[in-house]
Amino acid sequence: MATVPALTDRTGAERWAEVRDEDGLWGDLRPELLGAVRTILETTMEDELAAQLVAARYERTPWRTDLRNGSYRRSLVTELGAIVDLAVPRRRLVPYRPSFLRRAARRSGSVDAVLRQAFLRGLSVRETARLAETLTGVALSPAAVSRLARELDARVAAFHRRPITFPARYVLLDGLWVSVRSSGRAAKRVVLAAYGIDELGRRELLDYRQAAAESSAEWGRLLGSLIGRGLDPETIVLVTADGADGIAAAVAEAFPAATLQRCWTHRLRNILEALPVAERKACLAGLRAIYRARTRRAAVAAYWRWARIWRDRHPVIVRRLERDLEALLAVFALPEPIRVNLRTTNLIERAFRELRRRLRPIGSLTERRSADRILYGQVLRLNELLARRPLPAFTQES
């Protein structure tokens, strides 16, 4: 029987062959890639001009051949799209003509392959140098590569520090486990994420944070950061999360006026995994009658019908559900049209599912900063999509 090679043993081409919607992924990354290309081209021109002048910016040497004379703006059409207002430096005595600008617009096939590898691996020094040479025919200096990496890291840091102006009324919390390499070894880390919904159904992924575990302290740091940057805890009505005790404690401290809704999807998954396969269908039918009930009173009655059937066979499962019944039914205090969106963390799970699909060809992320750059790019694209798609059920709230 043929064996399937491990993901970490596959070549880049083999990993990319698993991407079903390659055009969709390429389109989603296009704005970030265009920004990276702009930085690479402008940095390369600065290095090339410095070599011609025999002097770096602001450097005075006896060998200087000319002086800088500001810059002008031009557009450049590349395989990725148009780069508007590309800054081209000028020299005073002799016109400076970048040696690569005409070539940069025509190098499409090789640019495609190298851009994917460099960006999705976090633009390492080696990959970025290859990318620059492929684009321009001119190798970037180590200092230029470092400037590019610092610029990308600065964008990520600015996202995590930006003021939170989104008027969230409901918050969904969940974590995504990813593999990140550190000191040559892959280790599991969790990406904690907070997803906000306002009273009109508009949505935004407010922020994310890499952590070693879903502990109360780590969740508290994420929620505390959101509040410190402008999220008003008094406006949060309900927080939906899974059953982890760490989340519950952090939510109680950060949003004392909010109600915690336990995620039905997580709870159903845990219950069904503990049952024999033959019993799952019947048990699931009884559980669905609980969370699909029209009123809280009907949901409680459905619970007792389910509990009478299953208490003798699986007393531990019934006891655990009964212990968390109040938190599982918290959503019934809200108008009926919006309950389906708030009784689970499915909205944020869908975002994670898309992210998993995009991360799959990479395997283990290179390191924490690389992971953060990739997550940052995907979160930007997700928020652009969410801004155009408010939840229609919320317009029926009265």
DOSE-133908 format. One line per field, with one value per residue (C-alpha): x, y, z; residue in one letter; residue number from 0. Coordinates in pm, 1 decimal. Layout:
BEGIN
x c(X, ...)
y c(Y, ...)
z c(Z, ...)
code c(A, ...)
pos c(NUM, ...)
This chain:
BEGIN
x c(0.0, 138.0, 211.1, 111.8, 409.9, 384.4, 288.4, 628.3, 800.6, 609.6, 746.1, 588.3, 430.4, 276.7, 128.4, -18.6, -173.3, -406.7, -556.0, -894.9, -968.1, -625.0, -763.2, -966.5, -663.5, -450.4, -716.1, -753.5, -380.7, -341.9, -355.3, -92.1, 126.6, 100.7, 209.0, 506.2, 603.1, 582.3, 813.9, 1059.3, 1071.3, 1112.2, 1378.8, 1564.2, 1561.7, 1701.8, 1983.3, 2053.7, 2065.6, 2291.1, 2532.2, 2531.3, 2589.1, 2847.2, 2661.9, 2362.8, 2080.7, 2209.1, 2565.2, 2848.1, 3155.0, 3441.2, 3351.6, 2992.0, 2913.1, 2581.6, 2303.7, 1952.3, 1667.4, 1349.7, 1129.6, 842.9, 539.0, 444.3, 213.6, 336.7, 120.5, 233.2, 91.8, -68.4, -235.1, -149.7, 83.8, -27.0, 206.8, 527.3, 795.3, 1090.5, 1391.6, 1569.2, 1927.1, 2024.4, 2282.4, 2199.7, 1849.4, 1812.3, 1643.6, 1573.8, 1732.6, 1447.4, 1114.2, 1035.2, 1130.7, 926.4, 598.0, 674.7, 809.0, 477.4, 527.7, 825.4, 690.0, 373.8, 563.4, 812.5, 551.6, 343.9, 636.2, 780.7, 457.5, 306.3, 628.9, 631.1, 876.8, 1193.1, 1521.1, 1619.8, 1281.1, 1250.8, 1592.8, 1489.0, 1164.6, 1341.8, 1588.7, 1308.7, 1108.7, 1388.8, 1700.8, 1873.0, 1949.6, 1838.7, 2095.5, 2045.5, 1965.1, 1692.4, 1539.3, 1538.4, 1360.7, 1092.4, 1039.3, 1019.7, 756.9, 539.2, 578.4, 489.5, 162.1, 74.0, 161.4, -49.3, -347.6, -315.4, -291.1, -560.3, -857.7, -1168.3, -1448.5, -1680.9, -2001.5, -2021.0, -2332.0, -2261.8, -1921.3, -1821.3, -1502.3, -1318.6, -968.0, -790.1, -493.3, -204.6, 145.3, 428.2, 799.0, 1028.2, 1398.8, 1358.6, 1066.6, 694.5, 468.7, 95.9, -24.5, -378.2, -504.8, -762.5, -1010.5, -1290.0, -1568.9, -1812.5, -2166.9, -2357.8, -2732.2, -2769.8, -2597.4, -2270.7, -1966.6, -1595.2, -1320.5, -1200.1, -861.2, -667.1, -383.0, -140.2, -118.7, 14.4, -325.6, -689.5, -639.3, -830.9, -519.2, -469.5, -835.7, -824.4, -530.5, -716.9, -1041.5, -856.1, -671.9, -1001.1, -1153.9, -841.0, -859.9, -1221.9, -1459.4, -1728.4, -1801.3, -2133.2, -2272.5, -2202.3, -2529.0, -2422.3, -2095.3, -2103.4, -1815.5, -1737.8, -1741.6, -1382.5, -1366.6, -1091.7, -1324.9, -1605.6, -1383.9, -1236.3, -1580.2, -1719.9, -1434.3, -1426.4, -1803.6, -1978.2, -2309.8, -2313.2, -2469.2, -2254.4, -2406.7, -2248.6, -2198.8, -2442.6, -2215.7, -1931.6, -2168.7, -2335.6, -1996.5, -1880.8, -2201.8, -2213.7, -1846.7, -1920.9, -2212.2, -2213.6, -2273.5, -2608.0, -2749.5, -2632.1, -2917.2, -3191.9, -3003.4, -2936.5, -3305.9, -3394.3, -3121.1, -3230.8, -3578.5, -3423.6, -3230.5, -3481.5, -3774.0, -3970.8, -3960.6, -3744.9, -4030.6, -4065.3, -3689.1, -3690.6, -3978.9, -3786.9, -3483.3, -3679.0, -3824.7, -3472.4, -3332.9, -3599.2, -3499.6, -3121.3, -3061.5, -3053.2, -2829.5, -2581.4, -2622.1, -2291.5, -2384.4, -2728.1, -2585.5, -2330.7, -2590.4, -2822.1, -2539.2, -2488.7, -2853.4, -2892.1, -2591.3, -2709.5, -3051.3, -2923.5, -2992.9, -3368.3, -3366.8, -3302.5, -3547.7, -3613.7, -3478.1, -3122.0, -3093.2, -2969.7, -2661.7, -2581.1, -2648.4, -2322.8, -1979.0, -2041.2, -1983.3, -1628.2, -1580.4, -1651.7, -1374.5, -1142.0, -1241.5, -1136.9, -813.0, -734.9, -784.1, -539.4, -283.4, -293.1, -39.3, 213.7, 226.7, 402.6, 434.9, 795.3, 781.7, 549.5, 607.6, 561.9, 236.6, 116.1, 181.2, -19.5, -303.6, -303.3, -346.7, -632.0, -808.4, -795.5, -956.2, -1216.6, -1316.8, -1351.6, -1586.1, -1785.2, -1830.4, -2023.6, -2239.8, -2439.0, -2656.4, -3009.0, -3183.7, -3083.3, -3291.2, -3599.7, -3520.2, -3788.1)
y c(0.0, 340.0, 573.0, 937.5, 1164.0, 1384.7, 1746.0, 1868.3, 1635.8, 1762.5, 2017.2, 2358.7, 2244.6, 1939.4, 2152.6, 2406.0, 2123.6, 2063.1, 2413.0, 2373.6, 2739.7, 2872.8, 3179.1, 3273.0, 3251.5, 3450.3, 3719.3, 3746.6, 3799.8, 4043.8, 4373.5, 4254.3, 4121.3, 4448.2, 4632.6, 4400.0, 4448.1, 4828.1, 4818.9, 4588.0, 4803.7, 5131.4, 4983.3, 4839.8, 5180.1, 5343.9, 5087.6, 5122.9, 5502.7, 5487.3, 5268.4, 5518.4, 5815.1, 5625.0, 5752.4, 5639.2, 5875.8, 6159.1, 6026.6, 6265.7, 6109.5, 6248.6, 5999.7, 6121.9, 6161.2, 6348.5, 6466.3, 6339.9, 6553.2, 6425.6, 6180.4, 6162.7, 5936.4, 5693.8, 5397.6, 5051.2, 4767.9, 4426.4, 4076.0, 4137.0, 4461.0, 4831.7, 4988.4, 5351.5, 5633.2, 5431.8, 5666.5, 5687.2, 5881.1, 6147.1, 6268.8, 6629.5, 6625.4, 6311.2, 6156.6, 5836.8, 5558.8, 5240.8, 4953.7, 4713.3, 4898.3, 4770.0, 4417.7, 4428.9, 4448.0, 4143.1, 3889.0, 3716.6, 3339.3, 3330.3, 3617.7, 3415.7, 3121.0, 3319.1, 3560.5, 3274.8, 3113.1, 3435.2, 3589.4, 3272.2, 3187.9, 3531.2, 3695.0, 3551.2, 3720.7, 3449.5, 3432.0, 3810.3, 3839.9, 3581.3, 3767.9, 4099.4, 3950.5, 3776.2, 4099.0, 4338.8, 4151.1, 4338.1, 4164.9, 4342.6, 4413.6, 4251.2, 4595.6, 4647.0, 4309.0, 4397.2, 4726.8, 4538.6, 4290.9, 4574.8, 4751.3, 4440.4, 4381.1, 4745.6, 4702.0, 4399.0, 4581.0, 4881.5, 4650.4, 4513.5, 4868.2, 5035.4, 5197.4, 4975.8, 5189.9, 4906.5, 4934.9, 4567.2, 4451.4, 4077.7, 3906.4, 3556.9, 3402.1, 3096.8, 2958.9, 2803.7, 2570.5, 2605.4, 2459.7, 2712.3, 2632.2, 2751.8, 2661.2, 2409.5, 2227.7, 2255.0, 2331.8, 2385.5, 2737.0, 2866.6, 3177.6, 3340.0, 3553.3, 3796.9, 3851.4, 4140.9, 4193.8, 4520.5, 4576.2, 4608.3, 4276.2, 4430.3, 4219.6, 4257.5, 4031.0, 4269.1, 4116.9, 3794.2, 3684.2, 3393.2, 3203.8, 2878.6, 2776.6, 2887.6, 2999.9, 3262.7, 3481.9, 3469.3, 3540.2, 3818.8, 3981.6, 3978.8, 4115.8, 4367.4, 4495.6, 4543.2, 4733.8, 4943.5, 5044.4, 5153.7, 4856.0, 4957.0, 4662.5, 4818.5, 4781.0, 4407.4, 4218.6, 3860.5, 3670.4, 3332.0, 3093.7, 2726.6, 2550.4, 2620.9, 2747.6, 2992.7, 3180.3, 3195.3, 3351.5, 3605.6, 3703.7, 3750.4, 3987.4, 4182.6, 4206.5, 4186.8, 4306.7, 4056.2, 3709.9, 3412.2, 3184.4, 2840.5, 2727.6, 2454.4, 2326.4, 2255.5, 2092.9, 1869.3, 1761.9, 1661.5, 1472.9, 1278.2, 1179.3, 1020.2, 812.0, 483.8, 547.3, 364.4, 608.7, 937.0, 1003.0, 963.4, 1167.5, 1448.0, 1470.1, 1533.5, 1794.8, 1980.2, 2013.5, 2207.0, 2476.0, 2505.2, 2572.3, 2894.1, 3001.5, 2940.2, 2761.2, 2521.5, 2465.7, 2371.1, 2130.3, 1974.4, 1933.0, 1740.1, 1510.9, 1440.7, 1394.3, 1138.2, 922.9, 941.9, 980.6, 606.1, 523.1, 814.0, 991.6, 1183.1, 1340.4, 1442.3, 1581.0, 1794.6, 1934.6, 2015.3, 2195.8, 2429.3, 2452.0, 2817.9, 2921.8, 2712.1, 2882.7, 3238.8, 3328.0, 3289.5, 3633.5, 3782.8, 3833.2, 3508.7, 3613.1, 3661.4, 3358.8, 3122.8, 3342.6, 3374.7, 3031.6, 2898.9, 3026.2, 2901.5, 3245.9, 3261.3, 2888.6, 2959.6, 3217.9, 2962.8, 2697.7, 2927.3, 3010.8, 2640.4, 2582.8, 2858.5, 2745.6, 2380.2, 2408.4, 2570.0, 2304.6, 2446.9, 2825.6, 2940.8, 3131.7, 3355.1, 3674.6, 3492.0, 3343.0, 3686.0, 3835.3, 3560.4, 3587.7, 3966.6, 3942.0, 3695.0, 3897.1, 4210.0, 4019.9, 3867.0, 4205.7, 4353.5, 4068.2, 4096.0, 4471.5, 4399.8, 4123.5, 4221.7, 3950.2, 3995.3, 3847.2, 4145.6, 4385.4, 4194.1, 4261.3, 4467.3)
z c(0.0, -96.4, 191.5, 199.4, 275.1, 581.7, 516.8, 635.3, 383.3, 80.5, -162.6, -207.0, -535.1, -367.1, -89.4, -330.9, -535.1, -238.2, -255.1, -421.4, -480.5, -567.4, -747.5, -440.7, -216.2, -458.8, -485.2, -107.4, -61.1, -350.6, -154.4, 96.0, -183.1, -374.8, -61.1, -23.2, -389.6, -351.3, -50.4, -226.8, -540.7, -352.1, -125.8, -425.1, -598.0, -285.7, -273.5, -645.3, -625.5, -320.7, -520.1, -807.0, -575.8, -368.5, -61.3, 136.5, 231.4, 454.4, 421.5, 327.5, 169.2, -41.7, -316.2, -366.9, -739.0, -720.5, -485.7, -430.7, -558.2, -394.2, -581.8, -826.9, -841.9, -1114.2, -1157.1, -1242.9, -1373.8, -1252.6, -1276.8, -935.6, -1040.5, -1050.8, -795.5, -773.0, -669.3, -664.7, -527.0, -770.7, -632.6, -839.6, -860.2, -937.2, -1218.1, -1414.3, -1439.2, -1241.1, -1433.5, -1231.7, -1416.9, -1352.0, -1382.8, -1731.2, -1632.0, -1309.1, -1497.8, -1714.8, -1467.6, -1398.6, -1390.5, -1155.1, -946.3, -883.8, -733.8, -526.5, -388.7, -253.3, -80.1, 60.5, 184.0, 328.1, 507.7, 666.3, 423.8, 569.2, 479.4, 231.1, 59.0, 42.0, -117.9, -377.8, -436.0, -490.5, -735.7, -926.1, -949.1, -1030.6, -1122.8, -837.0, -506.4, -188.9, 76.3, 421.1, 560.1, 300.7, 378.2, 747.2, 671.1, 480.0, 765.3, 1017.2, 805.9, 791.9, 1164.9, 1229.0, 1038.5, 1248.6, 1571.4, 1463.2, 1407.8, 1761.7, 1902.7, 1693.4, 1875.0, 1887.0, 1745.5, 1643.6, 1855.9, 1952.0, 2137.2, 2119.3, 2131.2, 2017.9, 2158.0, 2030.9, 1978.2, 1679.4, 1734.3, 1488.3, 1459.5, 1500.2, 1481.1, 1755.7, 1784.1, 1502.6, 1666.6, 1591.8, 1887.0, 1915.5, 1991.8, 2011.3, 1835.7, 2063.1, 1871.0, 1959.3, 1705.0, 1751.1, 1624.5, 1663.1, 1693.6, 1313.6, 1243.5, 1127.1, 1214.5, 1276.0, 1404.9, 1673.6, 1748.3, 1790.2, 2014.3, 2006.4, 2334.1, 2477.6, 2619.9, 2653.1, 3010.8, 3202.6, 3210.6, 2831.9, 2757.6, 3016.2, 2835.8, 2502.8, 2648.0, 2864.1, 2557.4, 2370.2, 2661.0, 2703.7, 2337.0, 2343.7, 2361.5, 2610.6, 2844.7, 2948.5, 2595.8, 2571.7, 2624.7, 2559.8, 2509.0, 2331.9, 2401.2, 2445.2, 2779.7, 2885.7, 3243.7, 3147.8, 2913.5, 3169.0, 3435.5, 3193.1, 3059.4, 3411.3, 3495.7, 3167.8, 3103.6, 3442.7, 3298.8, 3010.5, 3004.8, 2905.4, 2640.8, 2617.8, 2257.8, 2158.1, 1881.2, 2123.1, 2370.7, 2109.9, 1979.7, 2328.5, 2406.3, 2079.4, 2103.6, 2442.4, 2309.4, 2117.2, 1747.1, 1757.0, 2014.1, 1862.3, 1620.6, 1881.0, 2139.4, 1891.5, 1801.7, 2167.0, 2207.2, 1894.4, 2040.5, 2330.0, 2143.7, 1859.4, 2092.6, 2039.9, 2405.9, 2708.4, 2881.8, 2587.9, 2588.1, 2957.1, 2898.2, 2605.8, 2829.3, 3092.5, 2825.9, 2698.8, 3051.6, 3148.2, 2849.2, 2891.4, 3265.5, 3338.3, 3040.0, 3067.0, 3402.0, 3377.9, 3043.0, 3170.6, 3492.7, 3307.2, 3069.9, 3358.6, 3539.3, 3241.3, 3135.8, 3240.7, 3030.8, 2736.3, 2744.0, 2798.0, 2435.6, 2493.8, 2658.7, 2312.7, 2024.1, 1837.8, 1492.0, 1618.1, 1847.6, 1575.9, 1521.3, 1890.5, 2040.3, 1889.5, 1790.5, 1435.7, 1283.5, 1414.6, 1341.6, 973.5, 970.7, 1132.5, 879.6, 594.9, 772.4, 823.2, 451.2, 369.1, 625.5, 521.9, 235.7, 469.8, 740.1, 1045.5, 1050.4, 1060.2, 1389.3, 1591.9, 1395.3, 1067.8, 1198.3, 1307.6, 961.8, 794.5, 1045.5, 1005.9, 629.7, 660.6, 931.0, 712.3, 425.0, 656.2, 797.9, 449.2, 362.2, 687.0, 640.6, 319.9, 469.9, 779.6, 930.6, 787.7, 1093.1, 1305.2, 1095.6, 1215.9, 1582.9, 1749.2)
code c(M, A, T, V, P, A, L, T, D, R, T, G, A, E, R, W, A, E, V, R, D, E, D, G, L, W, G, D, L, R, P, E, L, L, G, A, V, R, T, I, L, E, T, T, M, E, D, E, L, A, A, Q, L, V, A, A, R, Y, E, R, T, P, W, R, T, D, L, R, N, G, S, Y, R, R, S, L, V, T, E, L, G, A, I, V, D, L, A, V, P, R, R, R, L, V, P, Y, R, P, S, F, L, R, R, A, A, R, R, S, G, S, V, D, A, V, L, R, Q, A, F, L, R, G, L, S, V, R, E, T, A, R, L, A, E, T, L, T, G, V, A, L, S, P, A, A, V, S, R, L, A, R, E, L, D, A, R, V, A, A, F, H, R, R, P, I, T, F, P, A, R, Y, V, L, L, D, G, L, W, V, S, V, R, S, S, G, R, A, A, K, R, V, V, L, A, A, Y, G, I, D, E, L, G, R, R, E, L, L, D, Y, R, Q, A, A, A, E, S, S, A, E, W, G, R, L, L, G, S, L, I, G, R, G, L, D, P, E, T, I, V, L, V, T, A, D, G, A, D, G, I, A, A, A, V, A, E, A, F, P, A, A, T, L, Q, R, C, W, T, H, R, L, R, N, I, L, E, A, L, P, V, A, E, R, K, A, C, L, A, G, L, R, A, I, Y, R, A, R, T, R, R, A, A, V, A, A, Y, W, R, W, A, R, I, W, R, D, R, H, P, V, I, V, R, R, L, E, R, D, L, E, A, L, L, A, V, F, A, L, P, E, P, I, R, V, N, L, R, T, T, N, L, I, E, R, A, F, R, E, L, R, R, R, L, R, P, I, G, S, L, T, E, R, R, S, A, D, R, I, L, Y, G, Q, V, L, R, L, N, E, L, L, A, R, R, P, L, P, A, F, T, Q, E, S)
pos c(0, 1, 2, 3, 4, 5, 6, 7, 8, 9, 10, 11, 12, 13, 14, 15, 16, 17, 18, 19, 20, 21, 22, 23, 24, 25, 26, 27, 28, 29, 30, 31, 32, 33, 34, 35, 36, 37, 38, 39, 40, 41, 42, 43, 44, 45, 46, 47, 48, 49, 50, 51, 52, 53, 54, 55, 56, 57, 58, 59, 60, 61, 62, 63, 64, 65, 66, 67, 68, 69, 70, 71, 72, 73, 74, 75, 76, 77, 78, 79, 80, 81, 82, 83, 84, 85, 86, 87, 88, 89, 90, 91, 92, 93, 94, 95, 96, 97, 98, 99, 100, 101, 102, 103, 104, 105, 106, 107, 108, 109, 110, 111, 112, 113, 114, 115, 116, 117, 118, 119, 120, 121, 122, 123, 124, 125, 126, 127, 128, 129, 130, 131, 132, 133, 134, 135, 136, 137, 138, 139, 140, 141, 142, 143, 144, 145, 146, 147, 148, 149, 150, 151, 152, 153, 154, 155, 156, 157, 158, 159, 160, 161, 162, 163, 164, 165, 166, 167, 168, 169, 170, 171, 172, 173, 174, 175, 176, 177, 178, 179, 180, 181, 182, 183, 184, 185, 186, 187, 188, 189, 190, 191, 192, 193, 194, 195, 196, 197, 198, 199, 200, 201, 202, 203, 204, 205, 206, 207, 208, 209, 210, 211, 212, 213, 214, 215, 216, 217, 218, 219, 220, 221, 222, 223, 224, 225, 226, 227, 228, 229, 230, 231, 232, 233, 234, 235, 236, 237, 238, 239, 240, 241, 242, 243, 244, 245, 246, 247, 248, 249, 250, 251, 252, 253, 254, 255, 256, 257, 258, 259, 260, 261, 262, 263, 264, 265, 266, 267, 268, 269, 270, 271, 272, 273, 274, 275, 276, 277, 278, 279, 280, 281, 282, 283, 284, 285, 286, 287, 288, 289, 290, 291, 292, 293, 294, 295, 296, 297, 298, 299, 300, 301, 302, 303, 304, 305, 306, 307, 308, 309, 310, 311, 312, 313, 314, 315, 316, 317, 318, 319, 320, 321, 322, 323, 324, 325, 326, 327, 328, 329, 330, 331, 332, 333, 334, 335, 336, 337, 338, 339, 340, 341, 342, 343, 344, 345, 346, 347, 348, 349, 350, 351, 352, 353, 354, 355, 356, 357, 358, 359, 360, 361, 362, 363, 364, 365, 366, 367, 368, 369, 370, 371, 372, 373, 374, 375, 376, 377, 378, 379, 380, 381, 382, 383, 384, 385, 386, 387, 388, 389, 390, 391, 392, 393, 394, 395, 396, 397)
